[in-house]
Amino acid sequence: LKALAPDYVQLTQDVLFGDVWKRPGLSQRDKSLITVTCLVALNRIEQVEFHLKKAFENGLTKEELVAAITHIAFYARWPTAASGFSHLKKVLDQQ
């Protein structure tokens, strides 16, 4: 992606992960939980596996992620949650 969109990559590194993710108010763990559930709910599946891995690094457990995706199934629609679970299983299988 860096060769295609170097400015985008730089903004991602410097602003998103260098500033937004470092702001006080929420823990890294909480930010990961929010990010994963938003990505699943909005069906932004391309980014889900990266953020699921980051969620584990930030201390979330499999059980917490399963509970979160189950919870949003009622708000974001059942198939969306099923897709999120598919990606969670793939990440877990890779571990």
Backbone hydrogen bonds in HBPLUS format (Angstrom, degrees):
<---DONOR---> <-ACCEPTOR-->    atom                        ^
c    i                          cat <-CA-CA->   ^        H-A-AA   ^      H-
h    n   atom  resd res      DA  || num        DHA   H-A  angle D-A-AA Bond
n    s   type  num  typ     dist DA aas  dist angle  dist       angle   num
A0004-LEU N   A0001-LEU O   3.09 MM   3  5.14 119.9  2.46  96.7 111.8     1
A0005-ALA N   A0001-LEU O   2.76 MM   4  5.86 177.8  1.76 169.9 170.1     2
A0009-VAL N   A0005-ALA O   3.10 MM   4  6.43 161.5  2.14 157.6 162.9     3
A0010-GLN N   A0006-PRO O   2.94 MM   4  6.12 160.0  1.98 147.9 153.5     4
A0011-LEU N   A0007-ASP O   2.89 MM   4  6.12 160.1  1.93 150.0 155.1     5
A0012-THR N   A0008-TYR O   2.89 MM   4  6.10 155.0  1.95 147.9 155.3     6
A0013-GLN N   A0009-VAL O   2.96 MM   4  6.21 162.5  1.99 151.7 155.6     7
A0014-ASP N   A0010-GLN O   2.80 MM   4  5.92 174.0  1.80 157.3 159.4     8
A0015-VAL N   A0011-LEU O   2.79 MM   4  5.19 144.5  1.92 130.5 142.2     9
A0016-LEU N   A0011-LEU O   3.20 MM   5  6.71 155.6  2.26 149.8 157.2    10
A0017-PHE N   A0012-THR O   2.93 MM   5  6.24 170.4  1.94 168.3 170.2    11
A0018-GLY N   A0013-GLN O   2.90 MM   5  5.83 110.0  2.40 125.3 144.2    12
A0019-ASP N   A0015-VAL O   2.94 MM   4  4.88 138.1  2.12 116.9 123.9    13
A0020-VAL N   A0015-VAL O   2.85 MM   5  6.25 160.1  1.89 164.8 169.6    14
A0021-TRP N   A0016-LEU O   2.91 MM   5  6.20 154.2  1.97 164.2 172.8    15
A0022-LYS N   A0019-ASP O   2.95 MM   3  5.15 141.2  2.10 105.2 117.4    16
A0023-ARG N   A0020-VAL O   3.38 MM   3  5.49 158.8  2.42 103.5 109.5    17
A0031-LYS N   A0027-SER O   2.95 MM   4  6.24 160.5  1.99 151.6 157.2    18
A0032-SER N   A0028-GLN O   2.90 MM   4  6.12 152.0  1.98 145.4 153.0    19
A0033-LEU N   A0029-ARG O   3.01 MM   4  6.34 156.6  2.06 148.7 154.9    20
A0034-ILE N   A0030-ASP O   2.96 MM   4  6.20 165.1  1.98 153.5 157.1    21
A0035-THR N   A0031-LYS O   2.86 MM   4  5.98 161.3  1.90 147.6 153.5    22
A0036-VAL N   A0032-SER O   2.89 MM   4  6.02 172.7  1.89 156.1 157.8    23
A0037-THR N   A0033-LEU O   3.10 MM   4  6.20 169.7  2.11 148.2 151.5    24
A0038-CYS N   A0034-ILE O   2.92 MM   4  6.05 155.5  1.98 148.3 155.6    25
A0039-LEU N   A0035-THR O   2.90 MM   4  6.07 165.6  1.92 154.3 158.4    26
A0040-VAL N   A0036-VAL O   2.94 MM   4  6.14 164.4  1.97 155.5 159.6    27
A0041-ALA N   A0037-THR O   2.87 MM   4  5.91 165.2  1.89 144.7 149.8    28
A0042-LEU N   A0038-CYS O   2.85 MM   4  5.93 153.5  1.92 149.8 156.5    29
A0044-ARG N   A0039-LEU O   2.82 MM   5  4.90 160.8  1.86 152.9 154.8    30
A0043-ASN N   A0040-VAL O   3.00 MM   3  4.93 156.2  2.06 103.6 110.8    31
A0047-GLN N   A0044-ARG O   3.21 MM   3  6.16 156.1  2.27 126.4 130.1    32
A0048-VAL N   A0045-ILE O   3.10 MM   3  4.99 145.8  2.22 100.4 110.6    33
A0051-HIS N   A0047-GLN O   3.26 MM   4  6.48 164.6  2.28 153.2 157.6    34
A0052-LEU N   A0048-VAL O   2.72 MM   4  5.93 144.0  1.85 155.0 166.9    35
A0053-LYS N   A0049-GLU O   3.05 MM   4  6.23 163.2  2.08 149.4 152.8    36
A0054-LYS N   A0050-PHE O   3.04 MM   4  6.32 154.4  2.11 141.9 149.6    37
A0055-ALA N   A0051-HIS O   2.80 MM   4  5.92 143.1  1.94 136.1 146.3    38
A0056-PHE N   A0052-LEU O   3.08 MM   4  6.44 153.4  2.15 149.0 154.4    39
A0057-GLU N   A0053-LYS O   3.06 MM   4  6.38 159.1  2.11 147.0 153.0    40
A0058-ASN N   A0054-LYS O   2.85 MM   4  6.08 139.3  2.02 142.3 153.9    41
A0060-LEU N   A0055-ALA O   2.96 MM   5  5.50 159.1  2.01 154.8 148.2    42
A0059-GLY N   A0056-PHE O   3.07 MM   3  5.20 162.9  2.10 108.8 111.5    43
A0065-LEU N   A0061-THR O   3.03 MM   4  6.34 160.5  2.07 153.0 158.1    44
A0066-VAL N   A0062-LYS O   2.86 MM   4  6.09 159.7  1.90 155.3 161.4    45
A0067-ALA N   A0063-GLU O   2.95 MM   4  6.09 159.0  2.00 143.1 149.0    46
A0068-ALA N   A0064-GLU O   2.91 MM   4  6.11 154.5  1.97 144.9 152.0    47
A0069-ILE N   A0065-LEU O   2.96 MM   4  6.14 166.8  1.98 151.4 154.5    48
A0070-THR N   A0066-VAL O   2.91 MM   4  6.02 158.0  1.95 148.8 155.7    49
A0071-HIS N   A0067-ALA O   2.92 MM   4  6.04 156.0  1.98 143.3 150.0    50
A0072-ILE N   A0068-ALA O   3.03 MM   4  6.35 161.5  2.06 151.2 155.1    51
A0073-ALA N   A0069-ILE O   3.13 MM   4  6.26 124.0  2.46 137.2 150.6    52
A0073-ALA N   A0070-THR O   3.19 MM   3  5.22 142.5  2.33  97.5 108.4    53
A0074-PHE N   A0071-HIS O   3.39 MM   3  6.21 154.8  2.46 117.9 121.4    54
A0075-TYR N   A0072-ILE O   2.95 MM   3  5.03 143.3  2.09 102.5 113.7    55
A0076-ALA N   A0072-ILE O   2.65 MM   4  5.62 159.7  1.69 168.2 171.8    56
A0077-ARG N   A0073-ALA O   3.17 MM   4  5.03 124.5  2.50 122.8 126.7    57
A0081-ALA N   A0077-ARG O   3.36 MM   4  6.75 156.2  2.42 150.0 156.0    58
A0082-ALA N   A0078-TRP O   2.98 MM   4  6.29 158.6  2.03 154.0 160.8    59
A0083-SER N   A0079-PRO O   2.97 MM   4  6.21 152.9  2.05 145.9 152.1    60
A0084-GLY N   A0080-THR O   3.03 MM   4  6.35 153.1  2.10 143.3 150.9    61
A0085-PHE N   A0081-ALA O   2.84 MM   4  6.18 155.0  1.90 154.7 161.3    62
A0086-SER N   A0082-ALA O   3.00 MM   4  6.24 148.6  2.10 142.5 151.1    63
A0087-HIS N   A0083-SER O   3.16 MM   4  6.50 153.8  2.23 148.4 154.0    64
A0088-LEU N   A0084-GLY O   2.91 MM   4  6.19 150.0  2.01 145.8 155.3    65
A0089-LYS N   A0085-PHE O   2.84 MM   4  6.04 161.3  1.88 151.9 156.1    66
A0090-LYS N   A0086-SER O   3.11 MM   4  6.35 153.1  2.18 139.1 146.4    67
A0091-VAL N   A0087-HIS O   3.02 MM   4  6.28 158.9  2.07 147.5 152.2    68
A0092-LEU N   A0088-LEU O   2.89 MM   4  6.14 163.2  1.92 153.5 158.5    69
A0093-ASP N   A0089-LYS O   2.83 MM   4  6.00 155.9  1.89 150.9 157.5    70
A0094-GLN N   A0090-LYS O   3.12 MM   4  6.33 136.1  2.33 137.9 148.8    71
A0094-GLN N   A0091-VAL O   3.14 MM   3  5.14 129.5  2.41  94.8 108.2    72
A0095-GLN N   A0092-LEU O   3.14 MM   3  5.24 144.4  2.28  99.7 109.9    73
